[in-house]
Amino acid sequence: MILVVGSTGHLGSEIVKLLRERGESVRGLVRSTSAGGDVSRLHDMGAETTVGNLRDRASLDEAVRGASTVISTVSVIRTAKEGDSFEATDAAGNISLIDAAKAAGVAHFVFVSFDQKGFPDTPLTAAKRSVEEHLVSSGIAYTILQPPPFMDVWLGPMLFGDPASGPVKVYGPGDRKVPYILQHDVARVAVYAATNAAARNKIVRFGGPEGITQRDVVRAFEEALGKPVDVTQVPEQALEAQYRSAQNPFEKSFAGLMLGIARLDADPPPNEGLPIETTVREFAKSRAAPPS
């Protein structure tokens, strides 16, 4: 049995789907407040569910019972509910989940973190680091996944914009490489890590198929749409000021992520053996295609 924590989120539900396609037995941890449609989709995939919360240790003890592997994708950066915080949920909650897994005899714990290289310190990065450190010292066989920025998020409507109808945002000068990755490919790597002994006791830093500048991303969308795309540049100095003046942990973390994107300049590390396929150009074509 594989327990997926964060199972109603975009990444978690994709991991559940891929695991079930492999014939794996899957249990999803869902909140009492999870949308009924999200829970129903897990059931439709053939997964069982258990109600719990990372801030409720008793519910975690129940969730991990009988599980051989735990996969946690949890972060409240976009899905915070009342009582959530980076400290209480992302950090202490995931640490409590690790402790519950160890007490239950779980053999393997897969934690989806992110590649923090090039990003400034924030409450989010501090939470991720504390969980990574606790997991490594826990005594459970572990795999820590450190993917780069998700193209679905950073090239999506909220942070990038709609290139078909309006301006898109470029953070900083836009001439530095970002190894964007599709969430679906991250899910495939998570399934690979959970089902291959060779991935145990490793920190796996990986990226998309290529490093591509934000300006080249815009050109990819122009090619896919067959027309120019309006661009709004967010100056790096403005992002630095936003980061310095942020008044709460969420503002600080969002500002730090945007500043990190502006400053990042990296090709992907070797992805040898990992199931990573989708390029930014393919993603742009999929977004530009009319709805079926």
N, C-alpha and C positions, 0 to 999 in steps of 0.2 A: 504494500500500500504506500502510495506517495501522497503526502499532504502538501497542498499548495496554499500558501498564505498570501492573501492579496488576489484571490481567485476571481473576484468580480471585476477587477481592473482590466485595462486593455491588454497589458502584458500577461498578467496572471491567467486570464481566461484563454488567451492564445496558447499558453503552456498547457493548460488543462486539455484543450482541444487536441494538441499534438500528442500528448501522452495517451489520450484515449484512442487516437488513431493507431497507436502502437499496440494497443490492447492492454495497457497498464491499468491497474486499479488505482483510482484517484479519489481523494477526499478534498473538498474545498472548504476552507474556513471562511465563513461569511458572518457579517454583523447582523444583529437583530434589526438594524436600520437599513440593511441592503435592499435595493430595489427588487421587487418580486420578479420582474422580468429577467434581471441578471441571475438570480438564483435558479429560475426556471431553465435558463439556457444551460447552466451547469448540469442540471438533471437531464436535459435533453441530450447532452453529450455522453451521458452514462456515468457521470460522477456522483458520488454521494456528497452531502454537505453536513457541516456541523456548525452550530452557532457559537460565536465566541468573540473575544476582543483581546488584543495584545496587552491591554491594561488590566486584564482579569486572568490571573495565573490559573485559577481552578478551571476555567474554560480551555486554557491551553493544555493543561494536563489531560483533559478529555479529548482534545483534538488530536494529540500526538499518539494516543493509545493505539497500538498495533501498527503504527507507521514504521516503515524501514528507512524512508527518506523524507526530509522536509525541504521544501523550496520556499523561500520568502522573497517576495518582490515588493514588500510593503514600503511605502513612503507617503507621508501626508502632504507632500509639496503641492499636490493638486486636488487632494481628496479629503482635506481635514474636516472632521466633524467636531462637535462640541466636546471639549476635554482633550483633544489631540494637540500634540506639540512635537517638535523634533526631539526634545529631550524625553518626553514621556512615552511617545509611541515609536518613533524611528529608532531611538537609542534604547531606552529601558525596556520597551515592549519587545523588540527583537532579541535583546539579551535574555529576557524572561522566557521567550520562546526557545532559545538555545538551551537554557537550563532545564526547561520542561522536557525537551527532546532528549537531553542527556539522562535525566532521571528515568525516562521511559525506555531507555535502551535503543534509541534511534541510531542507526548505523552511519548515516550520511546526512549532512546539512549543506544545502546550496543557498548561498546568500547573493542576491543581485544587488551589487553596489554600483559605483560608476567610477570611471577613470578621472581622478581629481587633479591629475597633472595639468598645470596651467591655470587652475581655478583658484581664486582667493579663498581664505578661510571664512566659513559661514557656519551657522548652527546646523545646516544640513550636512556639510562635509564633516563637521565634528561628530555628528551622530553616526554617520557611516563608518568613520574610522574607529569609533569606540566599539561598534558591533564587530567589525573585522578583527580587531585585537582580541575581543572576548572569544570569538569563535575559534581563532587559531589556538588559543590557550585552553579551550574547553575539554580537549581530549576526544571529541567527536571527529570522525573523518569529515573534512570540509572541502568545499569548493567555493571560492569567492570570485564572482564574475565582475569585471570592471569594463563595461562597455563605454563607448564614447557617446556624444549627443545623439539622440534619436531623431532621425529625419522626419518622422511622423509628427513630432512635437515642434522642433525648431524650424521646420519648413512647412508647418501647418498653419491654419487660419489665425490662431491666437497670437503666435510669436513672429510669424513671417508675413502673413496676410494672404489675400486672395489675388494671385497674379493675373487672373482672368478679368477682374473687375476693378481693381484698385491698386494703390501703391503697396509695395512690399518693403519690409525693414531689413536693412543691413546694419549689423552692429560693429562699430568701429570702422576702420578703413575698408574691410571686406576683402583684403588681398592676401590673407593668410589661410593656410589649409586647415580644414576641419574633416576628420574621418567619419562623417555621418554614417549611421547604421539604421536600418529598418527594424522596428520593434519585432516584426515577425522573425527576422534573423536572430535577434536576441533570444526570442523564445526557443528557436531551434537549438541555439547554443546551450540554453538552460536544460533542455531535454537531453542533449548530448552529455552534459556534465552529470546529470542525475542518473544516467543509465550506462555510464562507462567507467569502469574502475580506474582507468588511466587518468581520469580527471580528478581523482581524490587527492586531498592534501596539497592543493595547488591554488595559487592566485592567478586567475586567467585574465590578463589584460588583452583586449582585442578591439578591432575597429571594423568599419565597413570596407568595401572593396578598394576604396581609394581615398586619398586626401584631396579635397576640392575646396577652392575659395568660395566665399559667399558671392563674389561677383560672377564666378563661373556658374554658381547655382542659378543666378538670375538669367544668365545666358542659356542655361539648359531649359528653363521654363519658357524663354522667348522662342527657342527652337521648337519646343513641344506645342506652344500655342500659335506659332507662326505670326507673332506680332511683338512689338516692343512692350516691355514691362516697366511701369513707373517705379522708381526706387526712392525711399526715404532713408537717408543715412543717419544713424544715431551716433553722435560723436563719442569717442572713447572717453573724453574728458567729462562728458555729461554722465556717462555710466559710472565713472569713478566717483563723481560727486554724489550720485544716487546711492552708491554702495556705502560711502562714508557717512551719509546723513540718515540712513535707514533707521527707523524708530522701533521696529519689532523684528523678531526672528524670521518671519515670513518675508517681509520686505528685504531684509538683509540677504536672505538666501536667494531670492529671485534676482536681486541686483547683482549678487556675486556670480550667479550663473550667466547673466547677460554680459557682464564684464569679462568673464572667462571665455565666452564665445568670441568676443571682440579680440582677445589677446591670443587665443589658441592658434598654434601654427604647428601642425603635426601630420605626418603620414601615418597610416595605420601600422601597428606592429605586425609581425608575421602571424597570419591566421591559419597556420598549417593544420590541416585536418578538420577545421571548424566549418560547419555548414552555413557559410555566409555568401550571399549571392547578389542582392539587389543594389544597383548603383543609384546615385542621385538622378541621373538622366532617365533611368527607367521609372523612378518614382515620379519625376516631373511629367513624364508621358502619361502615367496612370492618373495623375491629378488633372491633367489637361483633357483627358478623354471625356466625352459626354456621358452622363449617367446611362446605364443600360436599362 
